[in-house]
């Protein structure tokens, strides 16, 4: 039997091995249950993700938006992750959307 957490993380239509996080379910579960409750207990708690999700630009921006402190990824995705993190920080600071050429 699958746990409720696993079901919420994987039932969004994205397979669990997809590089892009299923953001709706992941954010709904991660932020209220793990991040917020953990920081209620220890306000200086550092929270992040590890794996291929950490190198996906959309996942990095999502993690910034929900207040995670870091992402970890494989070396070949590092530059992409750093660029996405910088864009997310600028986007938050400017209160708008940063448009990039794809």
ABEGO torsion letter per residue (X at the ends): XBBAAAAAAAAAGBBAABABBBAAAAAAAAAAAAAAAAAAABAABBBBBBEAAAABAAAAAAAAAAGBABBBBBAAAAAAAAAAAAAAAAAAAAGBBBBBBX
